[in-house]
Amino acid sequence: MVIELPRLNPKKKMFQGISYGFKSLVISIFKVIVLQVFFAYL
């Protein structure tokens, strides 16, 4: 257990970074879609 923890920690941080980047990417795509729909109905 003690030997496994140092190996698992960087992977967890990397996964958190990937999920954070994915969330920001989804939010930016969502903003673009909302803006396009908004301007299409103006």
Protein Blocks (a to p, Z undefined) as FASTA:
>chain_A
ZZmmmmmmmmmmmmmmmmmmmmmmmmmmmmmmmmmmmmmmZZ
